[in-house]
Amino acid sequence: MSKVRVLSEDIVAKIAAGEVIDRPASVVKELMENSIDAGATHIHLELKEAGKSLISIRDNGSGIDHDDLETIFERHATSKITTLDDLFDIHSLGFRGEALYSVAAIADITLRSRTADSAEGWEIHMRGGAKQDIKPCPFNDTGTHIEIRELFFNTPARKKFLKTTASEFYQVMQIFTPYTLLHPRVGFKLTHQGRDIIDVAATDDLPARIAEVLNLKADHMLSVTRAFPDEHLVLKMVLGDINIQRTRRDLQFVFVNNRPVFNKNINYHLNQVFRLIMPPEAFPFFVLYIEVPATDVDVNIHPTKREVKLRHEREICSLLRRVTEETLMNSPGREVSADSDEPKAFSPVERSFRYEGAASHFDQSGPQSLFDGGGSGGGSTGSGGSGGGLSYAPSNKDYAYPRAEQTPSFYLPKNELAAADDIQTKLENARYIGAFIRKFLIYEAGRTMLLMDQHAAAERITYEKLIRHMEKGDVEIQPLLAPVLVSVTPQEKLVYDEIGDELLKVGFEHSLFDDQTIAVHSQPLLLKDVEATVRYILAGDQVTNRDHDQIARRACRSSIMTGDKLGTEEAEYLREQLLQCLDPFTCPHGRPTVIELSENFLDQQFMRIK
C-alpha cells in the first residue's frame, strides 16, 4: 500500500504560511513593504495586543484595482516580477507573492482599497484562505486599508507559542523602526492599544528623522555620502560620535538597495573601526545605506528576505572601513594656530583620547608595565623621551619610590602551596605582581602564574552581592545630588513601562522626566555607571520575565570594566572578594574569571623541556 500522499491545498497553505509568518511582527513587515512599494507617503499602523487581536495598516499609496482584489490572495500572485531573469534584478521589497496568501490562510482579513482612476472603493473579506465577500465600499482617498484579526485562529499550535503582548510588541518595534529610518520622506505613525508610540512627519532631513525616531541628538551625528563609480557603489552613512555609546548593538542599521538587512561581515568591519574611539565595552551607533546594482545582490536566499548576498562583499567592506575611518578622523573641527588663545576643536577621534571613559586599545600613555611602581600595576611605566620610547633612566618626577610597607621584591611561597592542586588554594596564597593592558591581572602562586579577567571577576562579585541584597530587600543605595537623565529609545521605553518596579528592587529610584527620558534619583553602591546599568537592564525583549537573577546578570555588567586602572590594593581586594563567592571561577555569563599558566607550560613554550 502506498504511503506517499499529496498534501491538500489547505495543509500546503498553512505550511507556506508558517515559513513566512511566524508572529505578528512578520505580518507587519510584509504589509509595510507592500505599502512602501505602492508609493505611500504616509503609513499608519494600529495594533491591539501587539497584533494578536488586530493589525490595521492604512496607507495613501496607489491602491489596488478592483480586478486584482481576488487575485492578490492567490499564491505567487505578484506584480513585481514576470520572468526568471527578474529574480536577479529586483527593485521592490516584495516580489514572491506569498505574503497576503500566507496571512489570509491563518487569519481573518478585510481589505479596502481605491485607485486614483476608480470612482469608488472596493472591499474584500477573506477568512482562512477562503473568500467571504467582495463589495463596493465608501473610501474617500486613494490608498489601501487592511485589517487583520484572529491571527493563527486555525493554527492553535502556532498561536500557543506566541509570547506575551509586551514581548511581541517589542518585536514589532524591531521591524517598524528600520523603515522609518529608511524612508524619511514617508510619514509614519504607530499606535498600540490606542496610544501613539511613534508619530513622525515626512522630511528631507535624514539626520533629523533618525534623531527623532531614536531619541538621539543630531549634533552628535556625522553624515557622509561617497560614490565609487568604478565599483558601481554608493555609500551613505550617518555615524554617531564618541557621545553616543550603547551597551549593546541595538542601534546599528544596515540597508542594501533600500532594504533592511543583516550582514555579519559589514557589521563586524564597522564595529572594528569604531574600536578606535570607543571603550572596549561600548558599542557605536550607525546607519548605513548601500546602493549597488540590483544584479549584484541576491535577496532570494531566505523567506524573510532579511539576509542578502553581495557579489563583491570583500571589496565593499574594504571601502566601507576606509570611508568610516576617514569620516571619524576628519569630522568637522576647527584647527587654530599655535599662537592663538582660542581653544582647539578636536575631532571625535582626538576627543576620545581625552575622554576619561574611553580607554581603548591605543592607550596614549603607553603600555602598562607588569612591574611598574614596585609591582603595583597603578604606577608609572617610567617611559621618558619622545615618541613613547622606553627609557631605562626614569626621571625623579615619574619614579615611584618604594614604601616600607610594600611587598619585598622576592617571594617565598608557603610550603603547602607546592602540593596544592586546586586553583582556589593557589589563588588564596597568590601575590599580585602586575597587570596586562588593563584587562588581565597577574598573580604569582609558587611555580604557577594566575591570570584574572578583572571585568569577569568583578561581575561575579557584584552579581552575588546584588542577588543577596535583592533577596533580603536591603540593597544599599546612594542618593544622587542631581538626577541622571537617561534618554531612551521607543523599545527601551516599552521595557521600562513593564519593569519599572524592578529598577527599584535593584536600587534605582526613578521617575519619568518626559516621554523619552528617565530621571534616576539614586543608585546602588555596588554599581558604578548609572546610565550603562539602566540600559543593560532595559536591554532585550523578555520584558515580563525579569526575575532577580536576570536583573542582576544585566546590572552586574556595570562593574569594573576592561580598561579600568587598578592599583595593588584594589587588585588584592578583588582577589579576596572573589574567593568569598559561591562560584568564584565563572562569571555570571559563563566565562572563566581565572586561568592558570604553570611553569611546565611555559617551559614547553620556550622549549626548555628536554
PERADA-V502396 format. One record per residue. N is the residue number from 1. RES is the residue in three letters. PHI is phi in degrees with one decimal (* if undefined). NEAR is the number of other C-alpha atoms within 10 Angstrom. D_LAST is the distance of its C-alpha to the last C-alpha in Angstrom with 1 decimal. Layout:
BEGIN
n->{N;N}
res->{RES;RES}
phi->{PHI;PHI}
near->{NEAR;NEAR}
d_last->{D_LAST;D_LAST}
END
This chain:
BEGIN
n->{1;2;3;4;5;6;7;8;9;10;11;12;13;14;15;16;17;18;19;20;21;22;23;24;25;26;27;28;29;30;31;32;33;34;35;36;37;38;39;40;41;42;43;44;45;46;47;48;49;50;51;52;53;54;55;56;57;58;59;60;61;62;63;64;65;66;67;68;69;70;71;72;73;74;75;76;77;78;79;80;81;82;83;84;85;86;87;88;89;90;91;92;93;94;95;96;97;98;99;100;101;102;103;104;105;106;107;108;109;110;111;112;113;114;115;116;117;118;119;120;121;122;123;124;125;126;127;128;129;130;131;132;133;134;135;136;137;138;139;140;141;142;143;144;145;146;147;148;149;150;151;152;153;154;155;156;157;158;159;160;161;162;163;164;165;166;167;168;169;170;171;172;173;174;175;176;177;178;179;180;181;182;183;184;185;186;187;188;189;190;191;192;193;194;195;196;197;198;199;200;201;202;203;204;205;206;207;208;209;210;211;212;213;214;215;216;217;218;219;220;221;222;223;224;225;226;227;228;229;230;231;232;233;234;235;236;237;238;239;240;241;242;243;244;245;246;247;248;249;250;251;252;253;254;255;256;257;258;259;260;261;262;263;264;265;266;267;268;269;270;271;272;273;274;275;276;277;278;279;280;281;282;283;284;285;286;287;288;289;290;291;292;293;294;295;296;297;298;299;300;301;302;303;304;305;306;307;308;309;310;311;312;313;314;315;316;317;318;319;320;321;322;323;324;325;326;327;328;329;330;331;332;333;334;335;336;337;338;339;340;341;342;343;344;345;346;347;348;349;350;351;352;353;354;355;356;357;358;359;360;361;362;363;364;365;366;367;368;369;370;371;372;373;374;375;376;377;378;379;380;381;382;383;384;385;386;387;388;389;390;391;392;393;394;395;396;397;398;399;400;401;402;403;404;405;406;407;408;409;410;411;412;413;414;415;416;417;418;419;420;421;422;423;424;425;426;427;428;429;430;431;432;433;434;435;436;437;438;439;440;441;442;443;444;445;446;447;448;449;450;451;452;453;454;455;456;457;458;459;460;461;462;463;464;465;466;467;468;469;470;471;472;473;474;475;476;477;478;479;480;481;482;483;484;485;486;487;488;489;490;491;492;493;494;495;496;497;498;499;500;501;502;503;504;505;506;507;508;509;510;511;512;513;514;515;516;517;518;519;520;521;522;523;524;525;526;527;528;529;530;531;532;533;534;535;536;537;538;539;540;541;542;543;544;545;546;547;548;549;550;551;552;553;554;555;556;557;558;559;560;561;562;563;564;565;566;567;568;569;570;571;572;573;574;575;576;577;578;579;580;581;582;583;584;585;586;587;588;589;590;591;592;593;594;595;596;597;598;599;600;601;602;603;604;605;606;607;608;609;610}
res->{MET;SER;LYS;VAL;ARG;VAL;LEU;SER;GLU;ASP;ILE;VAL;ALA;LYS;ILE;ALA;ALA;GLY;GLU;VAL;ILE;ASP;ARG;PRO;ALA;SER;VAL;VAL;LYS;GLU;LEU;MET;GLU;ASN;SER;ILE;ASP;ALA;GLY;ALA;THR;HIS;ILE;HIS;LEU;GLU;LEU;LYS;GLU;ALA;GLY;LYS;SER;LEU;ILE;SER;ILE;ARG;ASP;ASN;GLY;SER;GLY;ILE;ASP;HIS;ASP;ASP;LEU;GLU;THR;ILE;PHE;GLU;ARG;HIS;ALA;THR;SER;LYS;ILE;THR;THR;LEU;ASP;ASP;LEU;PHE;ASP;ILE;HIS;SER;LEU;GLY;PHE;ARG;GLY;GLU;ALA;LEU;TYR;SER;VAL;ALA;ALA;ILE;ALA;ASP;ILE;THR;LEU;ARG;SER;ARG;THR;ALA;ASP;SER;ALA;GLU;GLY;TRP;GLU;ILE;HIS;MET;ARG;GLY;GLY;ALA;LYS;GLN;ASP;ILE;LYS;PRO;CYS;PRO;PHE;ASN;ASP;THR;GLY;THR;HIS;ILE;GLU;ILE;ARG;GLU;LEU;PHE;PHE;ASN;THR;PRO;ALA;ARG;LYS;LYS;PHE;LEU;LYS;THR;THR;ALA;SER;GLU;PHE;TYR;GLN;VAL;MET;GLN;ILE;PHE;THR;PRO;TYR;THR;LEU;LEU;HIS;PRO;ARG;VAL;GLY;PHE;LYS;LEU;THR;HIS;GLN;GLY;ARG;ASP;ILE;ILE;ASP;VAL;ALA;ALA;THR;ASP;ASP;LEU;PRO;ALA;ARG;ILE;ALA;GLU;VAL;LEU;ASN;LEU;LYS;ALA;ASP;HIS;MET;LEU;SER;VAL;THR;ARG;ALA;PHE;PRO;ASP;GLU;HIS;LEU;VAL;LEU;LYS;MET;VAL;LEU;GLY;ASP;ILE;ASN;ILE;GLN;ARG;THR;ARG;ARG;ASP;LEU;GLN;PHE;VAL;PHE;VAL;ASN;ASN;ARG;PRO;VAL;PHE;ASN;LYS;ASN;ILE;ASN;TYR;HIS;LEU;ASN;GLN;VAL;PHE;ARG;LEU;ILE;MET;PRO;PRO;GLU;ALA;PHE;PRO;PHE;PHE;VAL;LEU;TYR;ILE;GLU;VAL;PRO;ALA;THR;ASP;VAL;ASP;VAL;ASN;ILE;HIS;PRO;THR;LYS;ARG;GLU;VAL;LYS;LEU;ARG;HIS;GLU;ARG;GLU;ILE;CYS;SER;LEU;LEU;ARG;ARG;VAL;THR;GLU;GLU;THR;LEU;MET;ASN;SER;PRO;GLY;ARG;GLU;VAL;SER;ALA;ASP;SER;ASP;GLU;PRO;LYS;ALA;PHE;SER;PRO;VAL;GLU;ARG;SER;PHE;ARG;TYR;GLU;GLY;ALA;ALA;SER;HIS;PHE;ASP;GLN;SER;GLY;PRO;GLN;SER;LEU;PHE;ASP;GLY;GLY;GLY;SER;GLY;GLY;GLY;SER;THR;GLY;SER;GLY;GLY;SER;GLY;GLY;GLY;LEU;SER;TYR;ALA;PRO;SER;ASN;LYS;ASP;TYR;ALA;TYR;PRO;ARG;ALA;GLU;GLN;THR;PRO;SER;PHE;TYR;LEU;PRO;LYS;ASN;GLU;LEU;ALA;ALA;ALA;ASP;ASP;ILE;GLN;THR;LYS;LEU;GLU;ASN;ALA;ARG;TYR;ILE;GLY;ALA;PHE;ILE;ARG;LYS;PHE;LEU;ILE;TYR;GLU;ALA;GLY;ARG;THR;MET;LEU;LEU;MET;ASP;GLN;HIS;ALA;ALA;ALA;GLU;ARG;ILE;THR;TYR;GLU;LYS;LEU;ILE;ARG;HIS;MET;GLU;LYS;GLY;ASP;VAL;GLU;ILE;GLN;PRO;LEU;LEU;ALA;PRO;VAL;LEU;VAL;SER;VAL;THR;PRO;GLN;GLU;LYS;LEU;VAL;TYR;ASP;GLU;ILE;GLY;ASP;GLU;LEU;LEU;LYS;VAL;GLY;PHE;GLU;HIS;SER;LEU;PHE;ASP;ASP;GLN;THR;ILE;ALA;VAL;HIS;SER;GLN;PRO;LEU;LEU;LEU;LYS;ASP;VAL;GLU;ALA;THR;VAL;ARG;TYR;ILE;LEU;ALA;GLY;ASP;GLN;VAL;THR;ASN;ARG;ASP;HIS;ASP;GLN;ILE;ALA;ARG;ARG;ALA;CYS;ARG;SER;SER;ILE;MET;THR;GLY;ASP;LYS;LEU;GLY;THR;GLU;GLU;ALA;GLU;TYR;LEU;ARG;GLU;GLN;LEU;LEU;GLN;CYS;LEU;ASP;PRO;PHE;THR;CYS;PRO;HIS;GLY;ARG;PRO;THR;VAL;ILE;GLU;LEU;SER;GLU;ASN;PHE;LEU;ASP;GLN;GLN;PHE;MET;ARG;ILE;LYS}
phi->{*;-66.9;-104.6;-91.6;-128.0;-85.3;-66.6;-70.9;-60.3;-64.6;-68.0;-59.8;-62.7;-70.5;-64.7;-62.5;-63.2;-65.3;-75.9;-100.6;-117.0;-122.2;-165.8;-54.5;-60.1;-65.6;-64.5;-57.9;-58.8;-65.6;-69.2;-65.6;-63.5;-63.4;-65.4;-66.6;-62.3;-81.6;80.7;-65.9;-109.3;-149.7;-130.5;-119.6;-107.8;-123.7;-128.7;-128.9;52.6;59.5;101.4;-69.2;-99.5;-152.0;-125.9;-122.7;-132.2;-125.2;-135.6;-111.8;-76.3;-71.8;81.1;-121.0;-66.0;-54.5;-67.4;-98.4;-58.8;-75.8;-64.4;-65.7;-93.5;-89.6;-67.9;62.2;-90.9;-149.9;-103.7;-89.2;-135.3;-131.7;-124.4;-62.1;-62.9;-64.3;-62.6;-105.1;-148.0;-93.3;-118.1;-109.8;-75.5;-102.2;-160.3;-82.2;73.7;-109.8;-64.3;-64.0;-60.0;-69.2;-66.0;-62.4;-71.0;-129.2;-153.3;-107.0;-122.6;-122.1;-120.6;-121.9;-155.7;-150.7;-94.4;-65.4;-95.9;-101.9;-79.8;-146.4;-88.9;-129.7;-127.0;-128.8;-119.0;-120.5;-146.2;59.4;86.6;-108.7;-73.5;-98.7;-166.5;-144.9;-160.8;-68.0;-149.7;-69.2;-152.3;-71.4;-104.5;-69.5;144.1;-140.1;-132.0;-119.4;-119.8;-119.6;-125.0;54.2;-60.0;65.4;-64.1;-107.4;-130.5;-59.6;-62.9;-68.8;-63.6;-63.4;-91.4;-66.5;-89.7;-63.9;-57.9;-62.7;-67.3;-66.3;-68.4;-58.7;-65.4;-62.3;-60.9;-65.0;-84.5;-68.1;-58.2;-57.2;-68.6;-68.6;-82.7;-81.1;-128.1;-65.1;-83.5;-111.9;-83.1;-124.9;-139.9;-123.0;-121.5;-129.4;53.8;79.5;-112.9;-75.1;-94.9;-131.1;-148.1;-124.4;-86.0;-63.1;-153.3;-96.5;-95.6;-63.3;-58.0;-65.1;-62.8;-61.4;-62.7;-69.7;-70.6;-95.1;58.0;-117.3;-96.7;-63.1;-75.6;-99.6;-114.1;-119.0;-109.7;-150.9;-129.0;-135.0;-104.1;-125.1;-58.4;-64.6;-93.6;53.2;-136.1;-127.2;-113.2;-125.6;-135.5;-122.9;-112.7;-84.2;-89.9;-63.3;-78.7;-107.0;-122.2;-115.8;-84.0;-154.3;-89.3;-91.1;-117.5;-129.4;-125.9;-127.4;-126.2;-120.7;49.7;62.0;-131.5;-65.6;-139.0;-120.3;-137.1;-59.3;-66.8;-63.1;-60.9;-62.2;-66.2;-64.7;-64.3;-64.5;-63.9;-68.7;-62.9;-65.3;-123.1;-102.9;-61.9;-58.6;-96.3;-109.9;-122.8;-85.3;-107.5;-157.6;-127.4;-120.1;-117.3;-113.4;-119.1;-135.6;-57.3;-58.3;-72.6;-95.1;-125.8;-110.2;-99.8;-101.9;-110.4;-153.6;-56.0;-81.9;60.0;-77.5;-101.5;-133.3;-112.3;-107.5;-65.7;-114.9;-64.0;-63.4;-66.2;-64.6;-62.7;-64.6;-66.2;-63.2;-60.9;-64.7;-66.1;-62.9;-65.4;-63.3;-66.0;-68.7;-75.2;-112.3;-65.6;-52.3;-161.7;-93.8;-85.0;-119.8;-69.8;-65.5;-91.8;-84.3;-84.8;-75.5;-64.4;-78.7;-94.8;-90.3;-72.0;-56.7;-67.8;-63.3;-64.8;-63.2;-79.7;-110.7;-93.7;-58.5;-84.1;-98.0;-68.1;-127.3;-67.6;-107.9;-67.8;-70.8;-85.0;89.3;-66.5;-81.4;-74.2;-69.4;-124.9;-72.4;58.7;70.7;89.9;-83.8;67.5;-122.6;-90.3;-79.8;-80.3;71.5;-86.3;-119.9;77.6;-95.0;71.1;74.1;-68.0;-78.3;-115.4;-91.6;-128.8;-64.2;-73.7;-60.1;-64.4;-93.7;-77.5;-96.7;-71.6;-66.8;-104.2;-63.1;-84.7;-70.7;-65.6;-63.1;-69.8;-100.2;-141.7;-112.0;-68.9;-65.7;-59.6;-71.0;-66.7;-62.6;-93.6;-76.5;-105.5;-85.6;-69.0;-65.7;-62.8;-64.9;-68.0;-61.2;-106.2;-85.4;-125.9;-72.1;-124.1;160.2;-138.0;-123.1;46.3;52.0;-132.1;-117.6;-94.7;-112.4;-124.9;-100.8;-135.0;66.9;-100.3;-132.1;-114.3;-108.3;-108.6;-112.1;-77.5;-63.3;-73.1;-63.2;-65.4;-63.9;-60.7;-62.7;-63.5;-63.3;-59.2;-67.9;-64.4;-65.9;-61.0;-61.8;-67.1;-66.3;-67.7;-86.7;73.5;-131.0;-65.7;-73.8;-122.3;-123.0;-63.5;-99.1;-61.6;-129.9;-64.9;-89.7;-93.6;-114.0;-75.7;-120.2;-77.2;-56.2;-65.6;-65.6;-63.8;-60.7;-64.4;-58.4;-60.9;-85.2;-124.1;-55.8;-64.9;-67.5;-62.2;-63.9;-65.2;-76.5;122.7;-99.5;-78.5;-149.0;-156.1;-87.2;-77.0;-154.6;-64.4;-123.5;-139.5;-103.3;-101.9;-102.3;-104.2;-153.3;-139.6;-69.7;-61.8;-70.5;-107.8;-107.5;-126.3;-62.3;-62.8;-61.6;-64.6;-60.5;-66.9;-60.1;-67.5;-82.3;-73.6;91.2;-108.2;-82.2;-82.9;-113.6;-119.2;-92.4;-88.8;-56.0;-63.9;-67.6;-60.9;-65.5;-60.3;-72.5;-65.7;-68.4;-68.7;-95.6;-83.6;-53.1;-108.7;-59.7;102.8;-71.9;-93.9;-109.4;-88.3;-60.0;-61.8;-67.3;-66.4;-68.3;-64.7;-62.5;-62.8;-63.9;-67.6;-64.6;-66.4;-85.6;-76.2;-70.3;-133.2;-73.6;-105.9;-140.1;-76.0;-60.3;-102.0;97.7;-89.0;-69.0;-98.9;-138.3;-126.4;-115.1;-118.2;-82.0;-60.6;-61.6;-61.2;-66.2;-60.0;-64.7;-65.2;-95.8;55.7;-94.4;-91.7;-85.2}
near->{3;4;4;6;6;6;9;8;9;11;11;13;21;22;14;18;21;18;13;19;26;15;22;24;23;17;22;22;18;20;22;23;16;21;24;21;16;18;15;22;18;20;21;18;22;22;24;17;16;25;25;23;13;21;25;21;22;23;27;22;24;19;23;22;16;21;9;11;17;15;13;18;23;17;16;15;19;17;12;17;18;10;8;8;10;14;18;15;16;20;18;16;20;22;20;16;18;24;30;21;22;25;30;26;29;27;20;22;27;20;20;26;31;28;21;15;9;14;10;17;24;23;21;20;20;22;21;23;22;12;14;13;11;17;11;14;14;12;18;11;16;20;24;27;21;19;17;25;19;17;27;27;17;15;15;11;10;16;16;9;10;15;13;16;16;19;20;22;24;23;18;22;20;17;19;20;19;21;20;21;22;21;18;21;18;20;18;22;19;20;17;18;13;10;10;12;17;19;14;16;13;16;14;11;10;18;23;16;23;22;16;17;17;17;15;20;16;16;12;16;22;18;15;14;12;13;12;10;8;6;13;11;15;17;20;18;22;23;23;24;24;24;16;18;19;19;20;16;15;16;18;19;20;20;20;20;18;16;22;21;17;17;16;9;12;19;17;11;15;21;19;13;17;25;19;20;25;28;23;16;19;19;21;26;24;24;20;22;19;17;16;18;15;17;15;15;20;18;23;17;11;12;15;16;17;14;17;18;13;16;14;12;14;12;10;19;17;12;15;22;18;13;18;20;16;11;20;22;17;14;18;13;12;12;12;12;10;9;6;8;8;11;11;13;13;17;19;24;21;15;15;21;19;13;16;9;13;23;25;20;16;13;14;11;11;16;15;20;20;19;17;19;22;21;21;24;28;23;21;20;22;22;21;15;12;8;8;12;10;14;13;9;11;16;13;9;8;14;16;17;10;12;10;7;6;11;15;11;9;6;11;7;16;12;9;10;18;13;9;11;9;9;15;14;14;25;25;14;15;22;22;24;22;26;29;15;19;24;19;20;25;23;24;20;25;19;13;20;22;21;21;24;23;27;24;28;28;22;28;28;26;25;25;22;16;29;19;14;16;20;12;9;12;13;22;14;16;15;15;12;8;10;16;17;18;18;21;20;17;20;22;20;18;20;21;22;12;15;16;16;13;16;19;16;19;26;25;24;21;19;14;13;14;10;11;15;17;21;18;23;19;20;27;20;13;21;20;16;15;19;18;20;21;23;21;20;26;26;18;15;18;16;22;14;13;14;9;16;16;14;22;23;22;21;27;28;27;25;22;21;21;19;21;15;19;21;18;22;13;14;25;18;12;19;24;13;16;23;18;11;16;10;13;21;21;15;22;25;12;10;12;15;22;22;13;16;13;14;13;12;13;14;12;11;10;8;9;9;10;5}
d_last->{72.1;70.5;67.9;67.6;70.0;70.8;70.5;73.6;74.1;73.9;70.5;69.3;70.6;68.8;65.5;65.9;66.8;63.6;61.5;63.3;64.6;62.4;63.8;66.6;64.4;64.1;67.9;68.1;65.8;67.8;71.1;70.1;68.9;72.2;74.1;72.1;72.6;76.3;76.5;77.1;77.3;77.4;75.6;76.2;74.0;75.3;73.4;74.2;71.5;68.9;70.7;70.8;74.6;75.5;74.0;76.7;76.1;78.9;78.7;81.2;79.8;81.7;82.5;82.7;85.7;87.8;87.2;83.4;83.4;83.0;80.8;78.0;77.3;76.6;73.1;71.8;74.9;74.0;75.7;72.4;71.5;73.5;71.3;67.7;67.2;68.0;64.8;62.9;65.3;65.7;67.4;68.3;66.4;67.7;68.3;67.7;70.8;69.1;69.4;73.0;73.0;70.1;71.5;74.9;73.5;72.3;74.7;78.3;78.9;81.9;81.9;84.6;84.7;87.1;86.9;88.7;91.3;92.0;95.0;93.5;90.2;89.0;87.2;85.3;84.0;81.2;79.8;77.1;77.3;81.1;83.8;86.1;88.4;89.0;91.8;92.9;92.0;92.8;90.1;91.2;88.3;86.2;82.9;81.4;81.0;78.9;78.8;76.2;76.8;75.4;72.0;70.5;73.7;73.3;69.6;69.1;65.5;64.6;66.8;65.1;61.8;63.2;61.9;64.0;66.5;64.5;61.3;63.3;65.1;61.8;60.8;64.2;63.5;60.2;62.3;65.3;63.7;62.0;65.3;67.0;64.5;64.8;68.6;70.0;73.4;73.8;75.0;73.1;74.2;72.4;74.3;73.0;75.3;78.0;75.8;74.9;71.1;70.9;73.9;73.4;75.9;75.4;74.2;73.1;70.7;67.3;65.5;68.5;68.3;64.5;65.1;68.0;66.3;62.9;64.5;62.6;63.9;64.7;64.1;60.4;60.1;59.4;61.1;60.3;61.4;59.8;60.9;59.0;61.7;59.4;57.2;60.3;58.7;60.1;58.1;59.9;58.1;59.0;56.1;55.8;54.9;52.8;55.7;55.2;52.0;51.6;49.4;48.9;49.7;53.2;55.0;53.5;55.8;55.4;58.4;58.5;61.9;63.6;61.6;59.3;55.9;52.3;49.6;46.0;45.0;47.9;47.5;43.8;44.5;47.3;45.4;42.6;45.1;46.5;43.2;44.2;47.0;46.3;44.3;41.3;43.3;46.5;47.8;50.4;53.8;54.7;57.3;56.5;59.1;58.0;60.7;59.8;61.9;62.6;61.3;57.8;57.5;57.2;58.6;59.2;55.7;56.6;59.9;59.7;59.1;56.7;53.8;54.4;52.6;52.9;52.8;51.2;49.2;46.3;48.8;50.8;47.8;46.9;50.5;50.7;47.7;49.3;52.7;51.5;49.5;52.4;54.8;52.8;52.2;55.7;57.7;61.1;60.8;63.0;61.6;63.6;63.9;62.0;65.3;66.6;67.0;66.6;63.2;60.9;60.5;56.9;55.6;53.9;50.5;51.4;52.9;49.8;47.8;50.6;50.8;49.2;48.1;46.6;43.0;41.3;38.0;39.7;40.2;42.4;41.2;37.8;34.4;34.2;31.7;29.2;30.4;34.0;36.7;34.4;32.5;35.6;34.9;38.6;39.1;39.3;36.4;38.0;38.3;41.1;42.8;43.8;42.1;39.7;37.5;35.1;36.8;35.1;38.6;40.0;43.7;45.3;46.7;43.4;41.4;41.0;41.6;39.8;42.0;42.3;41.5;38.2;34.9;33.3;30.4;28.0;27.4;27.0;26.5;28.6;27.3;27.9;25.8;22.5;23.7;25.3;24.1;26.9;27.0;30.5;29.8;27.1;29.6;32.2;30.3;28.8;30.0;30.9;29.3;30.5;31.3;30.2;33.2;35.5;34.0;31.0;31.0;27.8;27.4;25.0;24.5;22.3;18.7;20.0;21.9;24.9;26.7;30.3;32.6;35.6;38.2;37.0;36.9;40.3;41.7;40.7;42.3;45.4;45.8;45.8;48.2;50.5;50.7;51.6;54.2;55.7;56.1;57.9;59.9;59.0;57.0;57.2;58.7;59.5;62.8;62.7;65.3;65.7;64.8;61.9;63.3;61.1;62.5;61.7;61.9;64.3;61.5;60.3;63.9;64.3;61.4;62.7;66.1;64.5;62.1;63.8;64.0;60.3;59.8;61.9;59.7;56.7;58.7;60.0;63.8;65.1;68.1;69.1;69.9;71.2;70.6;67.3;66.0;64.8;65.4;62.8;64.3;61.5;57.8;55.5;53.8;50.4;50.4;50.3;51.7;55.1;55.6;52.0;52.3;55.7;54.5;51.5;54.0;56.4;53.8;54.0;56.8;56.6;59.3;60.9;58.0;56.4;55.6;54.0;50.5;51.0;52.7;50.0;47.2;49.0;50.1;46.7;45.4;47.3;44.9;42.6;41.5;38.7;39.6;41.2;40.1;39.2;39.1;37.2;40.0;40.3;36.6;36.7;39.9;38.5;35.6;38.2;40.5;37.8;36.9;40.6;40.7;41.1;38.4;36.3;33.4;35.4;38.0;41.5;40.7;37.6;34.8;32.0;32.7;29.3;25.7;22.5;19.3;16.9;14.3;11.6;13.2;13.3;9.7;9.2;12.1;11.0;7.6;6.3;3.8;0.0}
END
